[in-house]
């Protein structure tokens, strides 16, 4: 089953549950309708090109800010765009219980959106710090008070940098396949399947996944080659930079993420080592480590149901959606800030970054499983 390790002030708690029909197993995993995760349900989405200090940023958004609720802001991995990276997850039926309460904002890295114009020769692609510094323009443009970020691979890195530089704009982060080391994304295996233009890109799938999911790999290969501008992709691939974080108390003036963080990695993912290392550098009182069984390098594609359920728990831990249904789990909570919270009403932030460490310690809950 899936192993969820939540580190809180009360200690370490584990949660195990199993996906009934994991996409990577059985004959149902033949991906009869591959276009489900590659095509978009775009009727309610609106596209925007937003001016930032480092160039235009393509964004698609659904909904409008609701009271004091944050926006859910996503950032995709290298080689992908928001559609290829997140459609399966956000189109999943159970996810609609979440998205009806939150405005959702998908950010495409510069030049990575479908149909993007090719950058001119000599164009200097933004650094990772600059990519992070583009995001406040998005927040300001739409009038968000703060965001809950969901990032994969390189996108997880960008959102982590965003939270380090602009902590008051980020209430929580879900970071999949994040590697804190200064590797290029070819070195660490970004969440892309090799294309004819970039045959050296290491896919994020384990060898078993590659063998058992030829349709998945082939579909991503075709989409990446036809949808993502290959010249622009190469510029994004070349960015290298350390995520300079350390657990408080381990080194002088240690910097780390101060908001609640859920780290996600598949149990067979090449990124597992990097995610484990990232976990060791974060504050254990507000960090959740989610290792997903029967899932490799694309947990948002292969296990959207389990990821959705874990995301609900994560939101509830911050005081949102207190009455959200849980299909296979029973939950016990202690000393939480959420007892009187309503997802649609005005509310204080569950953990504002200007608050004391004592206040952060109040977010202290346990989890129990009933299967």
N, C-alpha and C positions, 0 to 999 in steps of 0.2 A: 504494500500500500504506500500511500504518500506519507512522508515524515515531515512534520511541522515542528520545529524547535523554536519556542518563544522564550526569550530571555527577559525576565522582568525583575523587579526588585525582590519578588518573592522567590526567585530561583528559576530553574529550567523546567519547562513543561513540554511534553511531547504529544503530538496529535497524529494518529495514523488513520487513514481511510483509503479506500480503493476505488479507482474509476471503474465503473461497471463495464464500459466498452471503450477502453483506451484506443485511440486512433492507430496506434502502432502495432496492434495485435489483432489476430483473427482476420477472417475474410472480409468483415465489414470495413476493415481498414484499407480496402482497395481504392478508397477515394473516388467513388463513382462520380461524384460531382465536384471535381477539382476547382471549378470556377466559383464554388461557394466561397472559398477563402481568398480568391484572387479578384473576384468582381466585387463591386460596391453596391450597397443599398443607399444611394445618394439622394433620394428624393427630399430628405429633410436637412441635408447638409448644404452649407453655403461656403463658397470659396472666397478667400481674401488674399491679396498680396499686400503685406504690411512693410512699410519703410522702417528700417532699423539703422543704427549707426554703422552697420557693416553690410548693408545691402538689403535687398528685398527678401522677405520670408513668406513662402506660400503656406497658408493655413486654411484648414476646413473646420467648420464649427457647426454644432447642432445644439439648439436650445439657447437660453439666455440666462444670465446670472440670477440665482434664486436666493433672495435674502442674504444671509451671511455665509451661505454655503460656498465652498471653494469650487473652482472649475477643475475638471479632470483634464490634464494636459499630457499628451503623449509625444514621445520622440522615438523614431524608428532606428533600427540598426543600419550599418553600412551595407550598401548593395540593395537596399529595399527602399520603400517609401511607406507612407501611412497605410495605404491600402494593402500592400503585400504583407506588411508586418502585423496589422491589427484588425483587419476585417473579420477574421474568424472569431476572435475574442469578442469584439463589440457587437457582432451580429448574433452571438450565441443567445438562445432564448432567455436563460436565467439572468443574463447581463442586463436585460431590459428593466428588471426591477431596480437596478442601480442607476442606469442612465436616465430614467424618468425623473430622478431627483437632482441630477447634476447637469450643468452645461458641459459638453465634451468638446475639446479643442485638440485637433491633430496638427502637429507641426511637421512639415517636410524640411529636411536639411536643405540648404541652398543648392539649387540645381538638381535635386533628386526627385522632384515630383514628376508624375507622368506628363509627357509632352513638354518638358522644360527645354528652353533654348540652351544651346551649348555656350559655355563661357568662352571668351576669346583667348587665344594663345597669350600666355604671360599673366593670366588672371591669378591673383593671389587669393587662394581660398582661405576663409577665416580659420583662425586657430581654434582649438577647443575652448579656450577662455572666451574668445570672441563669439563663438557659437552660443555659449551660455549667456553672454552679455546682450545677445539679440532678443532674448526672451522677455525682459522687462517691457520692451516695446509692444509685445503681444498682450501682456497683462494689462498694460495701460490702454491699449487700443480698445479692448473689449470691456474695460472697467472691472476686471476681476480684482477682488481684494487679495486673494492668495490662491494657490493651486495645490492639487495633489498630483504629482507627476508619476507617469508610468513610462519607463524607458527600457529598451532592449539593447544590449551590447554597447555600441558607440553612443546610442541615444541615452542609455542609462548613465554613461559617463558624462554626457552633456548636462543632464538633469542634476547629477550629483554636484558638478561644478557650479551650476546655477544656484543650488541650495547653499553651497559654501560661500558664494559671493553675495547672494541676495537672500539671506536666511528668513527675513521677514515676509517674503513673498511665497514661501513654500511651507505648507502645513504637513505634508507627508510625501513619501516616495516609495514606489514599487520598482525595484531595480532588478531586471533579469539579465543574467549572463554578464555581469559587470566584472571587469578586471581592473584593479587599481594601478597596475604597473604600466610603465610607459612603452607598451608594445604598439607596433602598427597593427591594424586590424587584420592584415594578412597573417601576421605572426600568431595572433591569438585566436584566429578562426572566427571572424564575424559571422552573424547569422545569415549567410548567403550561400547559395549553391553555385558551383563554378559555372561560368558562362564561357562561350567560345572566345569572347574578348578577353576575359580574365580567367584563364584556365588554372592559374596558380592559387586562386582563392580557395581556402580550405573551408568546406561546409561545416556547420556547427553540429552535424549529425554524427553519432557514433557509427562505427563500421556496421554494426548490426542494423541500425536504422537505414543506412545507405543501401544495404542488400534488400531489406524488407519494404522499402518505400521508394522504389524506382520511379513511380508515378509522381510522387511528391517532389523528388529531386528534379525530375525532368520538367515539371511544370514551373518550378521556381527558376530553373535555368532559362527556360523560354521567356518567362515574364521579365526577368532581370535583363536579358539581352534585348528585348523589344520595347520595354517600358521605360527603363532607366537609361538616361544618356550616359554612354560609356566613358566619354571624356570627363564629364562632371564627376562620375563615380570615381575615376582614378584620382582626382584631386581630393575627394573625401577620404579615400583609402590611405593617403600619404600622411595624414595627421598623426603625430606621436607626442604624447605628453603624460607624465605621471599624474595620478590623482593624489595630491599631497595631503593624505589624511593619516592620523594616528589616534589610537585609543587614548582618551584623557588619562594623564598620569604616567604614560609610558615614555614620553619624551617632553622636554621643556616646550612650552607654548604649543602643545599639540592642537591641531585643528581636526575636527571631525563633524559629521552631520548631526545637527541638534534636533531635527524633526524625527518623528517616528519613521522607521524604514523597514520595509519587507524585502529581503533579498530572495530571489527565486532562481533555481537552477534545476534542470532535469538530472536524474540520477545517472544518466549515461552521457551527459553533455561534456564536450571538450572544455567548456568554460568552468567546470566545477572547481578546479584548483584555485582559479582566480577569485571566484565568488567566496570560497572559504577564507581566502586571505583577506578579502574585503570585510568579511564578517569579523575577523580578528581585529580590525582597525576601527570598528564602530563601537559606540556606547552600548553595552549589553542591556541597559535598562530600557532602551527604546528601539531595539533591533529584533526583528523576527527573521529567522532563517528557514526558508521553505525549500526542501529538497523533494522534488516530485518524482514518484515512481512511475515506471512505464512512460517516461518522457525523456527526450534527449535535448537537443539544442533549440527546439521550437515549442516550448511549453504552452505558449498562447495559441498555438495551432493544434497541437496534438492532445492537449488536455484542457480545453477551455472551460469545461464544467468545473473541474477541481480548482482551477485558478480563479474562476468567478467566486466560488464559495469562500476561498481563502481571502479574496479581496473584500468580501462582505465583512468577514471577521475584522480585517484590518480597519475598515471604515468604522465599524462599531467601536473598536478600541479608541478611536479618536472622537467618539460621541455622535456619530451619524448613524442613521438607519437603525435605531434601537430595536425596532419590531420586525426587521427583515426576516423573511422565512429562511430556515435552514433545512435542506431536503434530507440530509442524512446525519446531521450532527446535533447534539444537544450542548448547550453552552452554559457555563457557570461563571459569574463575574463577581469580583470583590473590589471594593474601594475604587470604583470607577467614577469618572466625571460625567457619565452618560445617563444617569438614572432619570433625570428630568429633561433630557434633550429631545428636541424634535427636529427631524432633518429639514423641514421646510420653514421652521421658525427662526427668528433671530437668536443667536447664541454666541457666547464667547468662544474663542478658539480653544480647542482642547489642550493645546500646548503651544502657546505663543513663545517665540524665541527670546523675548525679553523677560520672561518669567524666571523665577528662581529654580534651582535644582530641586528644592523641596516640592514645588508645584509639579514639576515633571514627575516626581516620584509618586504622585497620586494616581497616575495612570498605571494601575497595578491590577491585573486580572489573571485569572486562571482559565484553562480550557479543559473540558471533559468531553469524551466521545461516547456516543451511544450508537452502535451499529447493529 
